[in-house]
Amino acid sequence: MNRLIILFIACALFVGKVNAQGEYHQGEFGVSIGAAHYFGDLNTRAALNRPKPSLGVFYRKLYGNYVGMRVGARFAQLGYSDVFSKNEYQHMRNLSFNSNIFELALQGDFNFLKYIPGDEVYGFTPYVTLGVGLFNYDPYTYYNGTKYFLRPLGTEGQAGGYLGRTSYSTMAVCIPFGVGLKYSINNKISLAFEITQRFTTTDYLDDVSTTYAPNGRNGGSINYFPSSSNQFSIADLLQDRSYEIDPLNPLSSVPGRQRGWSKQKDQYVIGEIGISINIDSYRCPTN
């Protein structure tokens, strides 16, 4: 009899413990789609007139209802051209680029309001995000219908070591900083809209940074873009495309003339819509 009583009490405690357990929202896995835009030496006025597609995937680990840590991977396309500029000098410069971006970033998300998926009161919050990431880029352009990657050409004299310049890396660091809105569709699915600016450590996202290097047009004794034929090399032709507008007075005819602004790094922004699936576990609620 005593053994039956002990067994009954043990079973009751076990059932009570299971019933007292609660669903715990511990993380999210999701995807995002949106648009990316570049800011830099070809887009000095932060115009938003040439957005390009962006895709992402992420996992967010939650630490309560206000803080989360997110790791995400993104692909984005960036590009711009001087033909869109209203600045006379930039329009005359006539440069353009495109680049594919592959980004991996770690971000902290901080909700302004308490957020509980599926809750009618706490199912919405604005938030701010801040992090650090690493991205790959490789600018290219088109000339007479042919695609040319610009980094190997050394369009600012890097290949010849002009003024000690060396080829830039295709990897750089970015600092994502942005804001967003998060909404719970139900206790399993959340929707978010986010705009995040990426401050970067490179000024060569567009292959433009400093000054024109001496070439075959400026009559100097040194040509940093030599060619084995009597024609200009492709590196020389893509360093200064102002000759397409004014063949008799290209900008690089004056050695050392400004080509870009090296004191400010390039940036890009991504605006996206994300949808995530909540990952739940069970635990005993705290008092």
C-alpha positions in Angstrom: 0.0 0.0 0.0 2.7 2.5 0.9 4.5 1.7 -2.3 1.3 2.5 -4.3 0.9 5.8 -2.5 4.5 6.8 -3.2 4.1 5.8 -6.9 0.8 7.8 -7.1 2.5 10.9 -5.6 5.4 10.6 -7.9 3.1 10.3 -11.0 1.1 13.3 -9.8 4.3 15.4 -9.4 5.5 14.4 -12.9 2.2 15.3 -14.5 2.1 18.6 -12.7 5.6 19.4 -13.9 4.7 18.6 -17.5 1.6 20.8 -17.4 3.5 23.6 -15.8 6.0 23.7 -18.6 5.6 26.6 -21.1 6.5 27.2 -24.7 9.7 29.2 -25.0 10.6 31.2 -28.1 14.4 30.7 -28.4 15.2 31.6 -32.0 14.3 32.2 -35.6 15.4 31.0 -39.0 14.5 33.1 -42.0 15.1 34.5 -45.5 15.0 38.0 -46.8 14.6 39.8 -50.2 15.1 43.4 -51.0 17.2 46.0 -52.8 20.7 47.3 -52.4 22.2 50.6 -53.3 25.8 52.0 -53.5 27.2 55.3 -52.2 30.7 56.5 -53.1 32.9 58.3 -55.6 30.3 57.8 -58.4 27.3 58.6 -56.3 28.4 61.4 -54.1 25.0 62.8 -53.4 23.5 59.6 -52.0 21.0 59.3 -54.8 18.7 56.3 -54.6 18.0 55.9 -58.3 19.7 52.7 -59.2 18.7 49.9 -56.7 19.7 46.3 -57.4 18.5 43.0 -56.0 19.5 41.5 -52.6 18.9 38.1 -51.1 19.7 36.8 -47.6 19.4 34.0 -45.1 19.7 34.3 -41.3 19.4 32.7 -37.9 18.6 34.8 -34.9 19.2 33.6 -31.3 17.0 35.3 -28.7 17.9 36.3 -25.2 14.5 37.2 -23.7 11.9 39.5 -25.3 14.2 42.4 -26.1 17.6 41.2 -27.3 18.7 38.9 -30.1 22.0 37.9 -31.8 21.8 37.3 -35.6 24.2 35.7 -38.0 23.3 36.2 -41.7 24.6 35.7 -45.2 23.6 38.0 -48.1 24.1 38.3 -51.8 23.6 41.7 -53.3 24.4 43.5 -56.6 25.8 47.1 -56.7 26.5 49.4 -59.5 26.5 53.0 -60.7 27.6 55.3 -63.5 28.7 58.9 -63.9 26.1 59.3 -66.6 23.5 59.6 -63.8 25.4 62.4 -62.1 24.3 66.1 -62.3 27.9 67.2 -61.5 29.6 68.4 -64.7 33.1 67.0 -63.7 31.7 63.6 -62.8 29.6 63.5 -66.0 32.8 64.3 -68.0 34.7 61.6 -66.1 32.3 59.0 -67.5 33.2 56.0 -65.3 30.9 53.1 -64.4 31.0 49.8 -62.4 29.1 46.8 -61.2 29.9 44.4 -58.5 28.5 41.3 -56.8 28.6 41.4 -53.0 28.8 38.3 -50.8 28.4 39.3 -47.1 28.6 37.4 -43.8 27.7 39.4 -40.7 27.0 39.1 -37.0 24.5 41.6 -35.7 22.8 42.4 -32.4 19.1 43.3 -32.5 17.5 45.4 -29.8 13.7 45.7 -29.6 12.2 48.9 -28.3 9.1 47.0 -27.1 8.5 43.6 -25.5 8.1 41.1 -28.3 6.2 37.8 -27.9 5.2 35.9 -31.2 1.5 35.2 -31.4 0.6 37.7 -28.6 -2.1 40.2 -29.5 -0.4 42.9 -27.3 3.3 42.2 -27.7 3.3 41.0 -31.3 4.9 44.1 -32.8 8.0 46.1 -32.1 10.4 48.6 -33.8 14.1 47.6 -33.3 17.6 48.8 -34.0 20.5 46.6 -35.3 24.3 46.9 -35.1 27.0 44.5 -36.0 30.2 43.7 -38.0 30.7 41.7 -41.2 33.0 40.6 -43.9 32.2 40.9 -47.6 33.7 40.1 -50.9 33.5 42.4 -53.9 35.1 42.6 -57.4 34.2 45.6 -59.5 33.8 45.2 -63.2 32.6 47.2 -66.2 31.8 46.8 -69.9 33.8 48.2 -72.8 32.5 47.6 -76.4 30.3 44.9 -75.1 33.1 43.0 -73.3 33.1 42.5 -69.5 36.4 43.5 -67.7 37.2 43.1 -64.1 38.9 46.3 -63.0 41.1 45.2 -60.0 43.6 43.2 -62.1 44.0 46.2 -64.5 45.2 48.6 -61.8 43.3 51.6 -63.2 45.1 54.0 -60.9 48.6 52.8 -61.6 48.7 50.0 -59.0 50.2 47.5 -61.5 53.2 49.7 -62.0 53.5 50.8 -58.4 52.7 54.5 -59.1 53.3 56.5 -56.0 53.7 53.2 -54.1 50.1 52.1 -54.8 49.4 48.4 -54.6 46.4 46.4 -55.7 43.5 46.5 -53.3 41.9 43.4 -51.7 38.6 42.0 -52.8 37.7 41.5 -49.1 36.7 44.2 -46.7 34.9 44.8 -43.4 31.5 46.4 -43.1 29.7 47.8 -40.1 25.9 47.3 -40.5 23.7 49.8 -38.6 20.0 50.1 -39.2 16.4 50.1 -38.0 13.4 47.9 -38.6 9.9 46.9 -37.8 8.9 43.4 -36.6 5.4 41.9 -36.7 4.1 38.5 -35.5 1.8 36.9 -38.0 1.2 34.1 -35.5 3.1 32.2 -32.9 5.2 30.5 -35.6 5.8 33.1 -38.3 7.2 36.6 -38.0 7.6 39.4 -40.7 10.1 42.2 -40.6 11.1 45.2 -42.7 14.6 46.5 -42.2 16.9 49.3 -43.7 20.5 48.9 -42.8 23.5 51.0 -43.9 26.9 49.3 -44.3 29.9 51.5 -43.5 32.9 49.8 -45.1 36.7 49.9 -44.8 37.3 50.2 -48.5 37.3 53.0 -51.0 37.6 50.7 -54.0 34.1 49.3 -54.1 33.7 51.2 -57.3 37.4 51.0 -58.4 37.7 54.7 -57.9 39.7 56.4 -55.1 42.6 58.7 -55.8 44.2 60.4 -58.9 44.9 59.6 -62.5 48.2 57.9 -63.2 50.6 59.0 -66.0 49.6 57.4 -69.3 50.1 57.7 -73.0 47.9 60.7 -73.3 49.5 63.1 -71.0 52.9 63.2 -72.8 54.9 62.2 -69.7 58.1 60.3 -69.8 56.5 57.4 -67.9 53.5 55.4 -69.0 52.0 53.2 -66.3 49.7 51.5 -68.8 52.1 50.4 -71.6 50.9 48.4 -74.5 52.8 46.2 -76.9 51.0 47.8 -79.9 50.5 51.4 -81.0 47.1 51.4 -79.4 46.2 52.2 -75.8 46.0 49.3 -73.4 42.6 48.3 -72.0 43.8 49.4 -68.5 44.5 52.9 -69.9 41.2 53.0 -71.8 39.2 52.1 -68.6 41.3 54.4 -66.3 39.9 57.5 -68.1 36.8 57.3 -70.3 36.4 61.0 -70.6 37.9 60.7 -74.1 34.5 59.1 -75.1 32.9 62.5 -74.5 35.8 64.8 -75.4 38.6 63.0 -77.3 40.7 66.1 -77.6 40.8 66.9 -73.9 40.7 63.8 -71.6 40.9 64.4 -67.9 44.0 62.3 -67.5 45.9 64.6 -69.8 46.9 66.5 -66.6 49.0 64.1 -64.4 47.8 63.9 -60.8 44.3 65.2 -61.6 41.6 64.0 -59.1 39.8 60.8 -60.1 38.1 60.1 -56.8 37.9 61.2 -53.2 40.1 58.9 -51.0 39.3 60.5 -47.7 35.8 58.9 -47.6 35.1 55.2 -47.7 32.4 53.7 -49.9 29.1 52.5 -48.4 26.0 50.5 -49.4 22.5 50.2 -48.0 20.1 47.3 -48.1 16.4 47.6 -47.6 14.7 44.2 -47.2 11.6 42.3 -46.1 12.3 39.2 -44.1 10.1 36.3 -43.1 11.2 33.9 -40.3 10.0 30.7 -38.7 10.1 30.6 -34.9 12.0 27.8 -33.2 10.5 26.9 -29.9 11.4 24.7 -26.9 9.8 24.0 -23.6 10.9 24.9 -20.1 9.5 25.5 -16.7 8.3 29.1 -16.2 10.1 31.2 -13.7 8.3 32.8 -10.7 
